[in-house]
Amino acid sequence: MDVIEAINDRRSVRAFKPDPVPRQTLTAIMEAALRAPSWENSQPWEFAVLGGEAMRNFKTVIMSMMKAGEKPRLDIPWPKLSGRYLERAKEDGRRLFQELGISKDDKEVVISWRLSMARFFDAPNGAIVYMDSSLGQWSLVDVGIALQNLMLAAWHYGVGTCALAAAVIYPDVLRSLLDIPESKRIVVGVALGYPDFSSPAAQFRANRDPLETLVRWYGFDEEVL
């Protein structure tokens, strides 16, 4: 698959087939992720890839904590959005719920949806992305680049992904389950699996603002595009 085709066609997948992704394919995806550039080649990213019993144990523990009402305590705080940034989030959130037939007033269904986010939308595989706590904000930029590599490589192999903060809301639990040292900051989770395109949750694509609203040009003569 051409890289531009992958960039334009990729979307966050929220419905997966139960078939696990073969280890060989996951290895190829992770090798592509590790080819990302980083500040002075520091390579700050680390990954824990889950499948089989490890994935089932993760989902069981996270679900029990959420149902018990345990409050999230992320290592990387959720952003506080406002203005146009918040508008974009709300616009796509409303459209997603509309396409899925979810009413915001149906609290049980909304809660069920949030629970499904924390269990990787029932994907058969997932990854936890983390980095050393000694590293700063530039290393988070590098981790984000590696994550994009991962998602594009996955799409090339027919594997869907969805980056999920909901999957890492209990970092201490993840450190215990996956033997991740206390010195590491849990950044984000990534669902991995073959998309179930029979579900609108796999077909949904987020909107993007047009180029002219986000890109400014300097030093170019006026041209007819």
C-alpha positions, 0 to 999 in steps of 0.5 A: 500500500502506498504511504499516501494511500495509507494516510488518507484511508486510515481511520480509528477502528472501533469494531474488530473481528475476534481473529488474533493478529499473527505474531509475525504481522505484529512483529512487522508492525512494531519494527516499522514503529521503531523506525520513527525519528527521534530527538538525537536518536534517543528512541524514548518509546517502549511497547508492551504488546498484548494477546491471548491470556494477557489481553484477557487478564487486562480486560478483566482487571480494568473492567472490574476497577471501572465497574467498582467506580475507581477514578482514573489516574493517568500518568499523562493527564487528559487535555483540557480543551476549549474553543475550536479544539473542543468544538471539533471533539464535540462535533465528531462525538455527536456524529459518531453517536448518531451513526452508532444509534447511541443517545446521550440520554441513554446512560446505560448505553453510554456507560457501556460504550465507555467500558468498551473503550477501556477494553480496546473495543474488544480487539484481540490484540493491543499495545501499551506505549510507555516511556521513562519518567526522566524524559520530557515533552520532546520525548512525548513528541517522539513517541507520537511519531512512533505511534503514527508509524505503528498505525500506518504500518498496521493499516498496510497489513490490513490491521485496524488501530485505535489510540486510547487513553481509556485503556491506560487510566489505571497505570499502576495496574498496568505496571503490575500486570505487565511488569513495567517498572515504576520508573516508566510513564504509561502514555497511551494504549492502542487497539490492534485487530482486523476491522469488522467493517460490517459495523459502523463503528469501524466505518466511521471517519473523523472530520478534518478542517480544510487545509486553508484554515490550518496551513499558512504559506510564506514566500510563495507567489500566488498560484492557481491550484 
